[in-house]
Amino acid sequence: MTSRILIADDHEDNRELICFLLRDALYDVHEARDGHECLQMVREQQPDLIMIDISMPKLDGWEVLRELRANNDTSSIPCVAVTAHADSDRQRALEVGFNAYLSKPFRGETLLEIVRDLLAKDTVKSNAAAGATNEQ
């Protein structure tokens, strides 16, 4: 089964680049233009991973993550902070619950490595939980 990835970024060029790279790697990719649309799409599509631009109008990436982590249905979805702020927000992003941090501009290989790593960890965690449930 192909992993479903949601990209939330208010800049069309950024979304298009990330979507191209991920679709080329055969992921099922969906796009949100702002934080509100991202949260709505998460409820509708239940993505396996979300890439969130930190600086978006209306509802920024910090608030999107806060809402995702506060909801039991979405709290465990791996989330990647994507930002042009270089490394200035890296520590904060990881402390508040982002699973990874990607600064713009980035290399396509770096993006794909982060995605593969997080999806592999999520699969291992899901399999372990299923095993624990089956043993009970």
C-alpha positions in Angstrom: 0.0 0.0 0.0 1.3 3.4 -0.9 1.8 5.9 1.9 -0.4 9.0 1.9 1.5 12.2 2.5 -0.1 15.7 3.0 1.9 18.8 2.1 0.8 22.0 3.8 2.5 25.1 2.4 1.1 28.5 1.3 3.7 28.9 -1.5 2.6 27.0 -4.6 6.2 26.6 -5.9 7.3 24.9 -2.7 4.2 22.6 -2.7 4.8 21.7 -6.4 8.5 20.8 -5.8 7.8 18.7 -2.8 4.9 17.0 -4.5 6.9 16.3 -7.6 9.7 14.7 -5.6 7.3 12.5 -3.6 5.1 11.5 -6.5 8.2 10.6 -8.4 9.0 8.3 -5.5 5.5 6.8 -5.8 3.9 8.3 -2.8 0.2 9.3 -2.7 0.5 13.1 -2.2 -2.1 15.7 -1.3 -1.8 19.5 -1.0 -3.1 22.0 1.5 -2.6 25.8 1.0 -2.9 26.8 4.6 -3.2 25.5 8.1 -7.0 25.4 8.2 -7.1 23.4 4.9 -4.4 21.1 6.3 -6.5 20.2 9.4 -9.6 19.6 7.3 -7.7 17.3 5.0 -6.1 15.4 7.8 -9.6 14.6 9.1 -10.8 13.6 5.7 -7.8 11.7 4.4 -5.9 10.4 7.5 -2.4 10.8 6.0 0.5 8.7 7.0 2.8 11.7 7.2 2.4 15.5 7.1 4.9 18.1 5.9 4.0 21.4 7.4 5.4 24.9 6.5 6.0 26.7 9.8 5.2 30.2 8.3 1.7 30.1 6.8 -1.0 32.8 7.0 -4.2 32.2 9.0 -2.9 29.2 11.0 0.8 28.7 11.1 2.6 25.4 11.3 3.2 25.7 15.1 -0.6 25.9 15.7 -1.4 23.1 13.2 1.0 20.8 15.0 -0.4 21.9 18.4 -3.9 20.9 17.2 -2.8 17.6 15.7 -0.9 16.6 18.9 -4.0 17.5 21.0 -6.3 15.1 19.2 -6.0 11.4 19.9 -6.9 10.5 16.3 -4.0 12.6 14.9 -1.5 12.8 17.7 0.8 10.0 16.4 1.0 11.1 12.7 4.6 11.9 11.9 5.1 15.6 11.1 8.0 17.3 9.4 8.6 21.0 10.0 9.5 22.7 6.6 10.9 26.2 6.9 13.1 28.8 5.3 14.3 29.9 8.7 17.4 27.6 8.4 18.3 26.1 11.7 17.0 28.9 14.0 13.8 27.0 14.8 15.2 23.4 14.7 15.4 22.9 18.5 12.0 24.4 19.1 10.4 22.4 16.4 11.7 19.1 17.8 10.9 20.1 21.4 7.2 20.9 20.6 6.7 17.6 18.8 7.7 17.7 15.1 9.4 14.4 14.2 11.9 16.0 11.8 13.0 19.4 10.5 13.7 20.3 6.9 15.1 23.7 6.0 14.6 25.3 2.6 16.3 25.1 0.2 16.8 21.4 0.6 18.2 18.5 -1.5 15.7 16.1 -2.9 17.7 13.2 -1.4 17.4 14.7 2.0 13.6 15.1 1.8 13.2 11.5 0.6 15.5 10.2 3.3 13.5 11.9 6.0 10.2 10.7 4.6 11.4 7.1 4.3 12.9 7.1 7.8 9.7 8.4 9.4 7.4 6.1 7.5 9.6 3.1 8.4 9.5 4.1 12.1 5.8 4.5 11.9 5.4 1.1 10.3 7.5 -0.6 13.0 5.5 1.2 15.7 2.2 0.1 14.1 3.3 -3.5 13.7 4.5 -3.6 17.3 1.1 -2.2 18.5 -0.8 -4.8 16.3 1.4 -7.5 17.8 0.6 -6.4 21.3 -3.1 -6.3 20.5 -3.0 -9.8 19.0 -1.2 -11.2 22.0 -3.9 -10.1 24.4 
